[in-house]
């Protein structure tokens, strides 16, 4: 299983609303993530809007993203969440993958 770390930015003025939406992620979106091989998926948020994401997958970040991009629910979710990013872009198109350089098992 490959561990993936990534980051992207949310507009700081909308953090509370952004977090609230993640308390109620659509069930079909959660199912699509599971079916696309996203495991142990977590999001962490810094006060300035920097988001750190982590998940585990059998494949690469780009392969996992491609599987999600092929789902209709992901298209709707990303459009719904795009006003929260700094650039008004789809959040999944702004992921910056981070290098894993240490792991303690």
matplotlib code that plots the C-alpha trace (Angstrom):
import matplotlib.pyplot as plt

x = [0.0, 1.4, 1.0, 0.1, 0.5, -0.7, -1.6, -3.8, -5.1, -8.6, -9.5, -9.2, -12.4, -14.4, -12.8, -15.7, -18.1, -15.6, -15.2, -18.9, -19.4, -16.9, -19.1, -21.7, -19.9, -22.4, -22.7, -22.2, -19.0, -17.7, -18.6, -16.8, -13.7, -13.8, -14.4, -11.6, -9.1, -8.8, -8.1, -7.4, -8.2, -7.8, -7.7, -5.9, -6.4, -4.1, -5.6, -4.4, -6.3, -3.5, -4.9, -2.8, -4.4, -3.3, -4.6, -3.3, -3.8, -2.5, -1.5, -0.2, -1.9, -2.5, -4.1, -6.3, -7.3, -8.1, -10.4, -12.3, -12.3, -14.2, -17.1, -20.0, -20.3, -16.7, -17.4, -20.3, -18.4, -15.4, -17.6, -19.4, -16.1, -14.3, -15.4, -13.5, -10.1, -7.8, -8.0, -11.6, -10.3, -11.5, -9.7, -8.6, -6.8, -4.7, -3.2, 0.6, 2.0, 4.5, 7.5, 7.5, 11.0, 10.5, 8.0, 8.0, 6.0]
y = [0.0, 3.4, 6.3, 9.6, 13.0, 16.2, 19.8, 22.5, 25.8, 26.9, 30.6, 31.5, 33.4, 30.3, 27.7, 27.2, 26.6, 24.3, 22.2, 22.1, 20.6, 17.8, 16.8, 15.9, 14.4, 12.9, 9.1, 8.6, 10.6, 8.4, 5.3, 6.5, 7.2, 3.7, 2.1, 4.1, 2.7, 5.6, 4.1, 5.8, 9.1, 12.1, 15.9, 18.3, 22.0, 24.9, 28.2, 30.0, 27.6, 25.1, 21.6, 18.5, 15.3, 11.8, 8.5, 5.0, 3.4, 0.6, 3.0, 6.6, 9.8, 10.5, 7.0, 7.5, 10.9, 9.6, 6.9, 9.6, 12.0, 9.3, 9.4, 11.8, 12.4, 13.6, 16.2, 17.5, 17.5, 19.3, 21.9, 22.4, 22.8, 25.0, 28.3, 27.4, 27.3, 30.3, 30.1, 29.1, 25.9, 22.4, 21.3, 18.0, 19.8, 21.8, 18.9, 19.2, 15.7, 15.7, 13.4, 10.8, 10.8, 9.0, 6.4, 4.7, 1.5]
z = [0.0, -1.0, 1.5, -0.2, 1.4, -0.4, 0.3, -1.1, 0.1, 1.1, 1.4, 5.1, 5.2, 4.4, 6.7, 9.0, 6.1, 4.4, 7.6, 8.1, 4.6, 5.5, 8.4, 5.9, 2.9, 0.5, 1.0, -2.7, -2.6, 0.3, -1.6, -4.8, -2.7, -1.3, -4.7, -6.2, -3.7, -1.2, 2.2, 5.6, 4.1, 6.4, 6.0, 8.3, 8.3, 9.4, 10.6, 7.4, 5.1, 4.3, 4.0, 4.4, 3.1, 3.6, 2.2, 1.3, -2.1, -4.2, -6.9, -7.3, -6.5, -10.2, -10.7, -7.6, -8.9, -12.3, -10.9, -9.0, -12.0, -13.9, -11.4, -11.8, -8.1, -7.9, -10.6, -8.7, -5.4, -6.8, -8.4, -5.1, -3.2, -5.8, -4.3, -1.2, -2.8, -3.1, -6.9, -7.3, -9.0, -8.3, -5.1, -6.7, -9.4, -7.0, -5.0, -4.5, -3.7, -0.9, -0.7, 2.0, 3.4, 6.8, 8.2, 11.5, 11.4]

ax = plt.figure().add_subplot(projection="3d")
ax.plot(x, y, z, "-o")
ax.set_aspect("equal")
plt.show()
